[in-house]
Every structure is written in structure tokens, then in C-alpha cells.
Amino acid sequence: MKKKRLAIFASGTGSNAINLIEYFTGHESIEIGFVLSNKKDAPVLASASQLCVETLSLSNSEVSSGQLLIELCEKHQIDYVILAGYLRLIPLEFIEAFSEGIINLHPSLLPNYGGKGMYGRNVHNAVLKNKEKESGITIHFVNQKFDDGRVIAQFRCPISSLDTLQDLETKIRNLEQNYLPVVVEKTILGMV
Ligand code: GRF
């Protein structure tokens, strides 16, 4: 049977992209088609290349074109797109073409701490400022609104009053590393 093919979109370090690549290397029914970044010097591109995955970089104006992204995914026969630390808005045309085929990883328990400006450390700083007792990650489908699509899974971690920004970042990263690949796998194989 033909393997399901994933594209991973990422803008930065790419620890989640690399974790996905390693998890699906040699997988019997899922493979990575390419990694795309909107930044040509994003470390994720070099790391993915080292793991023999095709990499692509497009400028911010190019990734604003839904049609260009659609053509790219068609050319590479992509079934699902995973946003792993991708810091650009996804064009509406592309979301419509891939209905329930785009999965985003967000470092908070949505709907809390989502929306405009809520990415990376901004999220964790806001969570700590509000003295939350827990945080976590949300893996969800992407729809036309920011951080609003159907939730696939959430995972939680406790926050102690002594936790620093770095402590919270580490807890969230651990959740991401432990759960993102398996949730993506189960979603694609229809097991959730
Ligand atoms: C992760 O925390 C993810 O939740 C968020 O952006 C960060 C990306 O980190 N969307 P990395 O580039 O995968 O290391």
C-alpha cells in the first residue's frame, strides 16, 4: 500500500521536525516528503538534510501564496502537513485545499494562550505571569482562524511556584518530544 506522505513546515531549530523525521524513518506506512521553511538559514533545514530529507526554503512572500504551496504539495504527493514551530500564517486557499489535513502543535492548553502573538516564549511568559498551576501542549487541526481548529489531543504538565521560564520550556519540550509523533501517527492511521 502507498505510504502516507507528510510535509513538515518549520521556521526555527526544528527539534520537533527532527523528532518526527526520526520517528517515521523506516515506518511501514508513513514517510516524510519534505521539510519546508520560510527562513533559508533556519537550523531545521541543515538538520533535516543531514537525515536525508528533502528541504525547501521559500521567502515570506512565496509562502503567502496558497497556490504555490498547493502545487508544491501536489508535486510531492503530500497527504498531511505538520506545522512544527512554523511562524507564518497559512494562506486560506491552502487550508481549504487541505481540509483536516494540516496539523499544528501549540505550546499551551488551547483555547488558553492562543491567538496572535502567542508563540514560543511569549506563551510561557504569559502563563507564568498569570501564576497558572498547569500548562501543556495542544495538537490540533488547522482551520481558518488562528489556533482554533478541532483539537486532536492535549497533554498537561504541572507548574510549581518555583518554576522558571526555562523549567517550563523544558516541561513543554518533553511533552512535545514524547507525544507529537505518536499523535500524528494515530491521527493519520485513523486510530484517534
Ligand atoms: C515548539 O514549542 C512548538 O510548540 C511551537 O514552536 C516550538 C518549535 O520548536 N509551535 P522547535 O523549532 O521544534 O524546536
Boltz pocket constraint, residues with backbone or C-beta under 6 A from the ligand:
constraints:
  - pocket:
      binder: B
      contacts: [[A, 10], [A, 11], [A, 12], [A, 13], [A, 14], [A, 15], [A, 16], [A, 17], [A, 83], [A, 84], [A, 85], [A, 86], [A, 105], [A, 106], [A, 107], [A, 120], [A, 176]]
      max_distance: 6.0
